[in-house]
């Protein structure tokens, strides 16, 4: 049974932005999230835990990207989250250099 055409998106760029936001953007946010946590806490324990939790977070971010109406809006949200997590990671390294 084919999909109903009113639910399909005819634009190539909209589909492309959702697919890339789900794969690349979701991966980027999930890795930066764990790196930001590792800069504030014991990095060995966070890295060991991130082997599974980053995959779970990445899949969750993929689902969110495909549920959204606009792929470009998701890209904006993921880039904003990446910038915020990078700032948190920078200040974590600057304020806790021994951790």
ABEGO torsion letter per residue (X at the ends): XBBBAAABBABAAAAAAAAAAAAAAAAAAAAAAAAAAAAABBAAAAAAAAAAAAAAAAAAAAAAAAABABAAAAAAAAAAAAAAAAAAAAAAAAABAAX
